[in-house]
């Protein structure tokens, strides 16, 4: 996306709704009236009260690369109203069939974002790719417009620090997080899922290795040996959140564990070597 912050009329070049495209080189979208079909979104002037025609959250996704398009299409698939925004008309066309609304616009143009009524969405995801400057400018504009919840994709730690400083509600690192999952799977193929709670603590789902089969939690003594807690045992798609200490583990059981990252790594390595 362009890093140019235009002060002219909003540059909204095309609008896609349910697979149909509406084009206009300089179309003005009024923030004082509804810009979509009645019963979907209602955008009001700052002086008026916001009206919601649906009780469920409404999402906007800015930046339709691999990450942004995946977020937008999945939210739409789950039944949420989703506005997808990208400066590239080609990317807009690619997701137009899957989301509620898709528009080609410059997210660094404050007037364009205001005209789209972006502040009326419950959550806005900024998924801009390699253009860090546009990501930062877009986040600043959304913050100034009063968007209640802004989630931003960061390229690296420094980018993430800047986004936190300017007011992003949540910063995500998709590439880093996927790399961690792959690394944990390489260390131990038994690790099915790895969720980072904080820089120090995580939750993991671990398929029990052969050495655990037939043993119970008391015999394994995971808390004493690795300072990790067993939150639950998943068996045949059933989650037992209060597993008994004397109940033997069976083939295919999955342990849900929480602990410090270094202790979880020791546990993973111990049973990877077993």
C-alpha positions as CSV (number, residue, x, y, z in Angstrom):
1,X,0.0,0.0,0.0
2,X,1.1,3.5,-0.7
3,X,2.7,5.4,2.1
4,X,1.4,8.7,0.8
5,X,-1.1,10.3,3.1
6,X,-3.5,12.0,0.7
7,X,-5.5,15.1,1.8
8,X,-7.7,15.1,-1.2
9,X,-11.0,13.3,-1.7
10,X,-11.1,9.7,-0.6
11,X,-9.6,7.4,-3.2
12,X,-12.1,4.6,-3.3
13,X,-11.9,3.1,-6.8
14,X,-14.1,0.1,-6.6
15,X,-16.6,-1.6,-4.4
16,X,-17.4,-5.4,-4.5
17,X,-20.5,-6.8,-2.9
18,X,-21.5,-10.5,-3.1
19,X,-19.4,-11.0,-6.2
20,X,-20.6,-7.9,-8.0
21,X,-18.2,-4.9,-8.7
22,X,-19.2,-1.3,-8.6
23,X,-16.6,1.1,-10.1
24,X,-16.2,4.8,-9.7
25,X,-13.0,6.8,-10.2
26,X,-13.8,9.3,-7.5
27,X,-17.0,8.0,-5.8
28,X,-17.8,9.8,-2.5
29,X,-19.0,7.4,0.2
30,X,-21.0,9.5,2.7
31,X,-20.5,8.8,6.4
32,X,-23.9,10.2,7.1
33,X,-25.8,7.4,5.3
34,X,-25.8,3.7,4.9
35,X,-23.3,2.6,2.2
36,X,-24.4,-1.0,1.9
37,X,-27.7,-2.8,1.6
38,X,-30.2,-2.0,4.4
39,X,-29.9,-4.5,7.3
40,X,-26.2,-5.1,7.1
41,X,-24.2,-2.1,8.2
42,X,-25.4,1.4,9.2
43,X,-22.8,4.1,9.3
44,X,-23.7,7.3,11.1
45,X,-22.3,10.8,11.5
46,X,-20.1,11.4,14.6
47,X,-23.0,13.4,16.1
48,X,-25.4,10.5,15.9
49,X,-25.5,7.2,17.7
50,X,-24.2,4.1,16.1
51,X,-26.8,1.6,15.1
52,X,-26.0,-2.1,14.8
53,X,-28.3,-4.2,12.6
54,X,-26.6,-7.4,13.9
55,X,-25.6,-8.3,17.4
56,X,-22.5,-10.2,16.2
57,X,-19.1,-8.5,15.9
58,X,-18.3,-6.7,12.6
59,X,-14.7,-7.0,11.3
60,X,-12.7,-5.0,8.8
61,X,-9.4,-6.5,7.4
62,X,-7.0,-4.1,5.7
63,X,-4.4,-5.7,3.5
64,X,-5.3,-8.8,1.5
65,X,-2.1,-10.7,1.2
66,X,-1.9,-14.4,2.3
67,X,-2.4,-13.5,6.0
68,X,-5.1,-10.9,5.6
69,X,-7.2,-12.8,3.0
70,X,-7.0,-15.9,5.2
71,X,-8.3,-14.0,8.2
72,X,-11.1,-12.3,6.2
73,X,-12.3,-15.4,4.5
74,X,-12.3,-17.5,7.7
75,X,-14.3,-14.8,9.6
76,X,-16.8,-14.6,6.8
77,X,-17.0,-18.4,6.7
78,X,-17.8,-18.3,10.4
79,X,-20.8,-16.1,9.6
80,X,-19.4,-12.7,10.6
81,X,-19.9,-9.5,8.5
82,X,-16.5,-8.7,7.0
83,X,-15.2,-5.6,5.1
84,X,-12.0,-6.4,3.2
85,X,-9.8,-3.5,2.1
86,X,-6.8,-3.3,-0.2
87,X,-5.3,-0.8,-2.6
88,X,-4.9,-3.6,-5.2
89,X,-8.1,-4.2,-7.1
90,X,-6.8,-7.6,-8.1
91,X,-6.6,-8.7,-4.5
92,X,-10.0,-7.2,-3.8
93,X,-11.5,-9.2,-6.6
94,X,-9.8,-12.4,-5.3
95,X,-11.7,-12.2,-2.0
96,X,-14.9,-10.5,-3.1
97,X,-16.8,-13.7,-3.5
98,X,-15.9,-14.9,0.0
99,X,-16.5,-11.8,2.2
100,X,-19.5,-9.6,2.8
101,X,-18.0,-6.5,1.2
102,X,-14.7,-5.7,-0.5
103,X,-13.3,-2.3,-1.4
104,X,-10.2,-1.0,-3.1
105,X,-9.0,2.0,-1.1
106,X,-5.8,3.6,0.2
107,X,-5.7,2.9,4.0
108,X,-3.2,5.7,4.5
109,X,-5.9,8.2,3.3
110,X,-7.6,9.3,6.4
111,X,-10.6,10.7,4.5
112,X,-11.1,7.4,2.7
113,X,-11.1,5.5,6.0
114,X,-13.5,8.0,7.5
115,X,-15.8,7.7,4.5
116,X,-15.9,3.9,4.9
117,X,-17.1,4.4,8.5
118,X,-14.1,2.3,9.7
119,X,-14.6,3.5,13.2
120,X,-17.9,1.7,13.4
121,X,-16.4,-1.7,13.1
122,X,-15.8,-3.7,16.3
123,X,-12.4,-5.0,15.3
124,X,-10.0,-3.9,12.5
125,X,-7.2,-6.1,11.5
126,X,-4.2,-4.4,9.8
127,X,-2.6,-7.1,7.8
128,X,-0.4,-5.0,5.5
129,X,2.6,-6.9,4.1
130,X,6.1,-5.6,3.7
131,X,5.2,-1.9,3.7
132,X,6.0,-1.1,7.4
133,X,5.4,2.7,6.9
134,X,1.9,2.1,5.6
135,X,1.2,-0.3,8.4
136,X,2.2,2.3,11.0
137,X,0.4,5.2,9.3
138,X,-2.8,3.1,8.9
139,X,-2.6,2.1,12.6
140,X,-2.2,5.8,13.6
141,X,-5.2,6.8,11.4
142,X,-7.4,4.0,12.9
143,X,-6.4,5.1,16.4
144,X,-7.3,8.7,15.7
145,X,-10.6,7.7,14.2
146,X,-11.5,5.9,17.4
147,X,-11.6,2.3,16.2
148,X,-12.2,0.3,19.4
149,X,-10.0,-2.7,18.8
150,X,-7.0,-2.7,16.4
151,X,-5.0,-5.8,15.7
152,X,-1.8,-5.4,13.6
153,X,0.5,-7.8,11.9
154,X,4.2,-7.0,12.6
155,X,7.1,-7.9,10.4
156,X,9.7,-8.0,13.2
157,X,10.3,-7.1,16.9
158,X,11.1,-3.5,16.2
159,X,8.0,-3.0,14.1
160,X,6.0,-4.6,16.9
161,X,7.5,-2.2,19.5
162,X,6.5,0.8,17.4
163,X,3.0,-0.5,16.9
164,X,2.6,-1.0,20.7
165,X,3.8,2.5,21.3
166,X,1.3,4.1,18.9
167,X,-1.6,2.3,20.5
168,X,-2.2,-1.0,18.7
169,X,-4.4,-3.2,21.0
170,X,-2.7,-6.4,19.9
171,X,0.3,-7.1,17.7
172,X,0.7,-10.5,16.1
173,X,3.7,-12.1,14.4
174,X,2.3,-14.8,12.0
175,X,5.6,-15.8,10.5
176,X,7.4,-16.0,13.8
177,X,4.6,-18.0,15.5
178,X,4.5,-20.4,12.6
179,X,8.3,-20.8,12.8
180,X,8.0,-21.7,16.5
181,X,5.3,-24.3,15.8
182,X,7.5,-25.9,13.1
183,X,10.5,-25.8,15.4
184,X,8.6,-27.5,18.3
185,X,7.3,-30.1,15.9
186,X,10.9,-30.8,14.7
187,X,12.0,-31.2,18.3
188,X,9.2,-33.5,19.2
189,X,6.8,-34.9,16.6
190,X,4.4,-35.5,19.5
191,X,3.7,-31.8,19.9
192,X,0.5,-31.1,18.1
193,X,-0.1,-27.5,19.1
194,X,1.9,-24.7,20.7
195,X,0.2,-21.6,22.0
196,X,2.4,-18.7,23.4
197,X,0.6,-17.1,26.4
198,X,3.5,-14.7,27.1
199,X,7.2,-14.5,26.2
200,X,7.8,-16.8,29.2
201,X,4.8,-19.2,29.3
202,X,3.0,-21.4,26.8
203,X,0.4,-24.1,26.4
204,X,1.2,-27.2,24.4
205,X,-0.8,-30.2,23.2
206,X,1.3,-33.3,23.3
207,X,0.4,-36.7,22.0
208,X,1.6,-39.2,24.6
209,X,4.7,-41.1,23.5
210,X,5.1,-44.9,23.9
211,X,6.8,-44.5,27.2
212,X,3.8,-42.8,28.8
213,X,1.2,-45.5,27.7
214,X,-0.1,-47.4,30.6
215,X,1.3,-45.0,33.2
216,X,-0.8,-42.5,35.2
217,X,-0.1,-38.8,36.0
218,X,1.1,-39.7,39.5
219,X,3.7,-42.0,38.1
220,X,4.8,-39.5,35.5
221,X,5.1,-36.8,38.1
222,X,5.4,-34.1,35.4
223,X,4.9,-31.2,37.8
224,X,7.8,-32.2,40.1
225,X,10.2,-33.2,37.3
226,X,9.5,-30.4,34.7
227,X,7.5,-27.8,36.7
228,X,4.7,-28.1,34.2
229,X,1.0,-28.5,35.0
230,X,-1.4,-30.9,33.2
231,X,-4.5,-28.9,32.4
232,X,-6.5,-31.7,30.7
233,X,-6.3,-35.0,29.0
234,X,-8.0,-35.3,25.6
235,X,-9.2,-38.8,24.6
236,X,-11.3,-39.7,21.6
237,X,-12.2,-36.0,21.0
238,X,-13.4,-35.8,24.6
239,X,-11.7,-33.2,26.9
240,X,-11.2,-34.2,30.5
241,X,-10.3,-31.1,32.5
242,X,-10.1,-32.9,35.8
243,X,-8.0,-36.0,35.1
244,X,-7.5,-38.4,38.0
245,X,-3.9,-38.9,39.1
246,X,-4.4,-42.7,39.2
247,X,-6.0,-43.0,35.7
248,X,-3.7,-44.8,33.2
249,X,-3.0,-43.1,29.9
250,X,-4.0,-44.9,26.8
251,X,-2.8,-44.9,23.1
252,X,-3.8,-41.7,21.3
253,X,-4.3,-39.7,24.5
254,X,-3.3,-36.0,24.3
255,X,-1.9,-34.0,27.3
256,X,-2.7,-30.3,27.5
257,X,0.2,-28.8,29.4
258,X,1.1,-25.3,30.6
259,X,4.5,-24.1,31.9
260,X,7.5,-22.0,31.3
261,X,8.9,-22.3,27.8
262,X,12.3,-23.6,29.0
263,X,10.6,-26.3,31.1
264,X,8.2,-27.3,28.3
265,X,11.2,-27.6,26.0
266,X,13.0,-29.9,28.5
267,X,9.8,-32.1,28.6
268,X,9.6,-32.2,24.8
269,X,13.2,-33.1,24.4
270,X,13.1,-35.8,27.1
271,X,10.3,-37.6,25.4
272,X,11.6,-37.0,21.9
273,X,14.7,-38.9,22.9
274,X,12.7,-41.7,24.6
